[in-house]
Amino acid sequence: MSVLAQSARVFDGTSLRGGNMAGDWIKIRTDLYRDPKVCMIADLLMSKDGDLNKYVNQNMQRDMTVTRNVMRNVTVGALVSVWGVMRTRGKRESNDLSARGVTVNVLDDIADLPGFGEAMEESGWVKQTDDGVVFPNFFEEFNADPAEKMKAMNAERQRRFREKCVTENNGDRNVTGNVTVTPREEKRREEKKQETPDPLFDKWYDQYAHKVGAMKARKAWSKLEANDKALCLAAVERYVYATPDVQFRKHPATYLNGRHWLDELPHDPLFDDPLTTEGCPF
């Protein structure tokens, strides 16, 4: 892909994937397009005496015609290509990126742009040494070392794993703290707390003499109004007398919930006829 085609993918404030690095990303500053060094490189590339202009004249048989804004975009695209390849092929030395055996002319081939390496050197973004090229403060200004990035990711992963283990261990020590209480269980607890001994219920329950479902009966009793409790106590003796066989007597909770103290019972002289002294010998 030519650098002019690459420049079409460069916009102010974007990040591009490096040239030959599948899955790796080059981070560029949002103001890179307006960086003074980008403007300097663009001007050098547009120079009539520059290698790029000579290349166009020789191969196209015409003068190079391109606007300064387009050349700045071309410059950013070329920087992405050079930085991406060099970050993969080079070696980190402190905050610098060095590539042994590489010359600034090789940068022209990477950028596909004659004269680009010399223009980068003129701007101070690369230096030619006896061993190769050096990109000063590359990792501080532009990108992170892939090895260090992976190391940081592994460290973060281990930190989260340790926190998870600590949380689980604390949970094992405090089992009751992790028990989930359902709304129904919470309601039962509250109802149990609210239950207080009622001597009237105990009196009625003893007279009813059908000892089943005491908790349900007590709960039903607690829902009654005071007047109903009095009527229930008044009717219990008659009901027990009418049902001498306990197996035919209603369960206490059923009796209370159904308000059966209001039921009409068979006539019984012992309870229904008025007292009289007729026939009494004394």
C-alpha positions in Angstrom: 0.0 0.0 0.0 1.4 3.4 -1.0 1.8 6.1 1.5 -0.7 8.2 -0.4 -3.3 5.4 0.1 -2.3 5.1 3.7 -2.8 8.9 4.2 -6.4 8.5 3.3 -6.8 6.4 6.5 -5.3 9.1 8.7 -7.5 11.6 10.4 -7.0 14.1 13.2 -7.2 12.2 16.5 -7.4 8.6 15.2 -5.4 5.5 16.0 -4.2 3.2 13.2 -3.1 -0.4 13.1 0.6 -0.7 12.3 1.6 -1.7 8.8 2.6 -5.3 9.1 1.6 -6.0 12.7 -1.6 -8.0 12.7 -3.6 -7.3 15.8 -1.2 -4.6 17.1 -2.0 -0.9 17.4 0.0 2.3 17.2 -1.2 5.1 19.4 -0.9 8.6 17.9 -1.6 11.9 19.6 -4.8 13.8 18.8 -2.6 16.8 17.9 0.0 15.0 15.8 -1.4 16.4 12.6 -0.6 19.9 13.9 2.7 19.0 15.5 5.5 21.4 14.5 7.7 18.5 13.5 5.0 17.1 11.2 4.8 20.5 9.5 8.6 20.6 9.2 8.7 17.1 7.6 5.8 18.0 5.2 7.7 21.2 4.1 10.9 19.3 3.6 9.1 16.6 1.5 7.5 19.4 -0.7 10.8 21.1 -1.3 11.6 21.4 -5.0 15.2 20.2 -4.2 13.9 17.3 -2.1 14.2 13.6 -3.0 10.4 13.2 -3.3 10.1 16.0 -5.9 13.0 14.6 -7.9 11.4 11.2 -7.8 8.1 12.5 -9.2 9.9 14.5 -11.9 11.9 11.6 -13.0 9.1 9.0 -13.0 6.1 11.1 -13.8 7.7 13.6 -16.1 6.0 16.4 -14.3 6.3 18.6 -11.2 4.7 17.4 -8.0 1.5 19.2 -7.2 0.1 18.6 -3.7 -1.4 20.8 -1.1 0.4 21.3 2.3 -2.5 19.9 4.2 -2.5 16.7 2.1 1.3 16.4 2.6 0.8 16.7 6.4 -1.7 13.8 6.3 0.8 11.8 4.2 3.5 12.5 6.8 1.3 11.2 9.6 0.6 8.0 7.6 4.3 7.5 6.9 5.1 8.0 10.6 2.6 5.3 11.6 4.2 2.9 9.2 7.8 3.7 10.4 7.0 3.7 14.1 4.9 0.5 13.8 7.6 -1.5 12.0 10.5 -0.2 14.1 8.6 -0.9 17.4 8.4 -4.5 16.3 11.9 -4.9 14.8 13.7 -2.6 17.2 14.8 -2.9 20.8 14.0 -0.7 23.8 16.9 1.1 25.5 15.5 3.1 28.4 12.9 5.3 26.7 14.6 5.2 23.3 13.9 2.7 20.5 17.0 1.5 18.6 17.3 -0.6 15.5 20.8 -1.9 14.7 22.0 -2.1 11.1 19.2 0.3 9.9 19.8 3.5 8.1 17.6 6.5 7.5 17.3 5.4 3.9 15.6 2.2 5.0 12.9 4.4 6.5 12.2 5.7 3.0 11.4 2.1 1.9 9.2 1.5 5.0 7.2 4.7 4.4 7.3 4.2 0.6 8.3 7.9 0.5 11.7 9.0 -0.9 13.4 11.5 1.5 11.2 10.6 4.5 14.1 9.3 6.6 16.2 12.4 6.2 13.2 14.6 6.9 12.6 12.6 10.2 16.3 13.0 11.1 16.0 16.8 10.4 13.1 17.0 12.7 14.9 15.2 15.5 12.5 12.2 15.6 15.3 9.8 14.6 19.1 9.9 14.8 21.6 8.0 12.6 24.4 6.3 14.7 27.2 4.1 13.8 25.2 1.0 14.9 21.9 2.0 13.3 19.0 4.4 14.0 17.7 5.6 17.3 14.2 7.1 18.0 14.7 9.3 21.1 12.1 9.2 23.9 9.9 6.9 21.6 8.2 5.0 24.5 7.7 8.2 26.6 6.1 10.2 23.8 4.4 7.7 21.5 3.9 4.2 22.6 4.4 1.4 25.2 6.7 -1.5 24.9 4.7 -4.6 23.9 6.6 -6.8 26.4 5.9 -4.3 29.2 2.3 -4.0 28.2 1.9 -7.8 28.4 3.7 -7.9 31.7 1.4 -5.2 33.1 -1.7 -7.1 31.9 -0.5 -10.3 33.5 0.2 -8.4 36.8 -3.3 -7.0 36.7 -4.8 -10.4 36.0 -2.9 -11.9 39.0 -4.0 -9.0 41.2 -7.6 -9.6 40.4 -7.1 -13.4 41.0 -5.6 -12.7 44.5 -8.4 -10.4 45.4 -10.9 -13.1 44.4 -9.2 -15.7 46.5 -9.1 -13.3 49.5 -12.8 -12.6 49.1 -13.7 -16.3 48.9 -11.5 -17.2 51.9 -13.3 -14.5 53.9 -16.6 -15.9 52.8 -15.6 -19.3 54.1 -14.7 -17.9 57.5 -18.1 -16.1 57.7 -20.5 -18.5 56.2 -23.6 -16.9 57.7 -22.6 -13.6 56.1 -23.0 -15.0 52.6 -26.3 -16.8 53.2 -29.0 -15.4 51.0 -32.3 -14.8 52.9 -35.4 -15.0 50.8 -38.3 -12.6 51.4 -40.4 -15.4 52.7 -37.8 -16.4 55.2 -37.4 -12.8 56.3 -41.1 -12.5 56.8 -41.2 -15.6 58.9 -38.4 -14.2 61.1 -40.3 -11.0 61.6 -43.5 -12.8 62.4 -41.6 -15.0 64.9 -40.1 -11.9 66.5 -43.6 -10.3 66.8 -45.1 -13.4 68.5 -45.7 -12.8 72.2 -47.4 -15.1 74.7 -51.1 -14.5 75.0 -52.7 -16.1 78.1 -56.2 -15.9 76.5 -55.0 -18.2 73.7 -53.4 -20.6 76.2 -56.7 -20.7 78.1 -58.8 -21.3 74.9 -56.3 -23.9 73.6 -56.4 -25.8 76.8 -60.3 -25.8 76.8 -60.4 -26.8 73.1 -58.5 -29.9 74.0 -57.4 -30.8 70.5 -53.6 -30.4 70.7 -52.6 -30.2 67.0 -51.1 -27.3 64.9 -50.4 -25.1 67.9 -48.2 -22.6 65.9 -50.8 -22.2 63.2 -53.5 -21.8 65.8 -51.5 -19.2 67.7 -51.0 -17.3 64.4 -54.7 -17.4 63.6 -55.5 -16.3 67.1 -53.2 -13.3 66.9 -55.2 -12.0 63.9 -58.5 -11.9 65.8 -59.9 -8.7 67.3 -60.4 -8.5 71.1 -64.2 -8.9 70.7 -63.8 -12.1 68.6 -61.4 -13.5 71.1 -64.0 -13.0 73.9 -66.8 -14.7 71.8 -64.5 -17.5 70.9 -63.7 -18.2 74.6 -67.4 -18.0 75.5 -68.3 -20.6 72.8 -65.5 -23.1 73.3 -67.1 -25.0 76.1 -70.3 -25.5 74.1 -68.4 -26.6 71.0 -66.3 -29.1 72.9 -69.4 -30.5 74.6 -71.1 -30.9 71.1 -68.0 -32.7 69.7 -67.0 -35.2 72.4 -65.0 -37.3 69.9 -61.8 -35.3 69.3 -61.3 -36.8 65.8 -64.5 -35.0 64.6 -63.4 -31.8 66.2 -61.9 -29.2 63.8 -58.3 -28.4 63.9 -57.7 -25.4 66.1 -56.4 -23.2 63.3 -59.2 -24.2 61.0 -61.8 -23.4 63.7 -60.3 -19.9 64.3 -59.7 -19.0 60.6 -63.2 -20.1 59.7 -64.8 -18.2 62.6 -66.7 -21.3 63.5 -67.6 -20.0 67.0 -70.4 -18.3 65.1 -71.7 -21.6 63.8 -75.2 -22.7 65.0 -75.0 -25.9 67.0 -77.7 -28.5 67.8 -80.1 -27.6 70.6 -78.9 -28.7 74.0 -81.0 -28.1 77.2 -77.9 -27.9 79.3 -76.7 -24.8 77.5 -79.8 -23.4 75.8 -82.8 -23.8 78.3 -83.2 -21.2 81.1 -82.6 -22.3 84.6 -85.8 -23.1 86.6 -86.7 -24.1 90.2 -89.9 -26.0 89.2 -89.8 -29.6 90.6 -87.0 -28.8 92.9 -87.5 -30.5 96.3 -85.9 -27.6 98.2 
